[in-house]
Amino acid sequence: MVLYFQSRCGEYTLYMGRDKYENEDLIKYGWPEDVWFHVDDLSSAHVYLRMKPDMTLNDISDDLLLDCASLVKANSIQGCKKSSVYVIYTRWKNLKKTNDMVEGQVSYHRPENVKRMSVEKNNTIVRALEKTKKELYPDLCAEQAQRLREIQQQKKREYKKLAEQKKAAKMQAIQEKEARSYDRIMDADLMTSTKDVAGTADATAAEEYEDDFF
C-alpha cells in the first residue's frame, strides 16, 4: 500500500510507504521526476515528491519543500517529538542501493547532490496534507515501465524534430549558396556582354571608316 497526498497548492503529488518493506519498492520503482525526502540521522518514512517533467531541485518552491519536510518529520517516531529537525532530500535517481544494505537503507551515487534543510513542527501543514490522503495499491513496476516508455518516446520525438530542423537548415544553406553563386554568374555574364558589345561596335565603326576612306 502507498499513501498519496496532494500539496497545498494542489499541483503536486507526495507519496510514501507504510513501512520499511514498502519503502524498498518505492526505492526500486521510482520515477526520474521523483525527489526523496528523509529526516537526517533519524528513522523516518521515505517521502517522495513527484515533480513535473524538466523540473530541477532548484525549481521546487519554498512552500512545496515545507510540505514535504513537514510530512516526513511528522512520520518520524523520534522526529515528530522534536521542535525541529534536519531533513535531507535528493533526486530519486541519485539513490544507491546495494545488496548488503538493510530494508529502507540507501546511500547516494553523488553525495554532493544531497540537499539539507531545517524544518520546525507545523501541525497546520500536516493536517492540511492529511486531509488529502489516499491509500492505494498501485502496480509500481508497471507504472515505472510505462513512464520510462513515455520518456523514451518523447526523446525519440525530440530527436526526430531536431534532425528535421537540421535537415531544413542544411537545405536552406545550400539554396542560399546556390542563389549567391547564380547572382555572381549573372553579374559576370553582364560584364562580358558589355565588353563584347563595345568591342564589336568599335570594330564595325573602324571597318566602315576604312570603306569610306577608300
Secondary structure, DSSP 8 states (H G I E B T S, - for coil): -EEEEE-TTSS-EEEEESSHHHHHHHHHT--TTEEEEEETTS----EEEE--TT--GGGS-HHHHHHHHHHHHHT-TTGGGSSEEEEEEEEGGGEE--TTS-TT--EES-GGG-EEEEEE--HHHHHHHHTT-EEE---HHHHHHHHHHHHHHHHHHHHHHHHHHHHHHHHHHHHHHHHHHHHHHHHHHHHHHHHHHHHHHHHHHHHHHHHHH-
